[in-house]
Amino acid sequence: MSTREVVVHSTPEVLAAATAARLVTKLVDAQASGRVPSVVLTGGGTGIGVLAQLLDSPARDAVDWRRVELWWGDERFVPADDDERNEKQAREALLNHLPLDPARVHAMAASDGKFGDDVDAAAEAYAVQLAGVRAFDVVMLGMGPEGHVASVFPESPAVHDERPVVAVRNCPKPPPTRISLTLPTIRTAAEVWLMTTGEGKAGAVALTVAGAGEVAVPAAGAVGTSRTLVLLDRAAASQLPAGL
Ligand code: 6PG
């Protein structure tokens, strides 16, 4: 039985700080039970904001960072040093400051990487890496104003793609070419955290949360999993149906 919880924070900063603390707790608990947790990071301002808050959190050092597997939900298929790269933004916001095991940081290929400009090969290679993953502890997701998550945009072929990882072209949100986990892969997670802030997202959130009982990409499949947390600020929550 899947559960969905909606948590509304007063501001984007409070949401980011609270979610950073939630992530630390999740990682520490997993490690206390002898596991190496797997976390999927997201791009976008909200996702990077959580990492930035974690950088300054005193609780950060409670995590044994060498025993954390990091993945990405999507990546912009641009050169590795391009400021648009989700990996580059995550490294600058937090990862470069942590004693991570480089072998446990699984970045998606850049357009000047080992696959050159072959974004399909890069996506397929990430799927091969994922094949060895028992299950993600957490998939963190931002959401676009029309309801996209990762780089799965409503009405795009990626919505119904059953492969684990796909190349996505002509994305409405630049850069246009990306690599993304698909909804079936997102659904394998123990928890999905949809983190969304701002008035501009209220319509998509209201549609999503009031939709099929799970977090859904509007006009597409649900990304809900056994436990979906919808983490909002007041502005994004402003149009939620009453009584949720
Ligand atoms: C990306 C993200 C994307 C993002 C949303 C929300 O690579 O662009 O993965 O899915 O999370 O567009 O972005 P904001 O948090 O900046 O609104």
Boltz pocket constraint, residues with backbone or C-beta under 6 A from the ligand:
constraints:
  - pocket:
      binder: B
      contacts: [[A, 42], [A, 43], [A, 44], [A, 45], [A, 46], [A, 47], [A, 73], [A, 74], [A, 75], [A, 76], [A, 86], [A, 141], [A, 142], [A, 143], [A, 144], [A, 148], [A, 149], [A, 150], [A, 151], [A, 173], [A, 174], [A, 195], [A, 197]]
      max_distance: 6.0
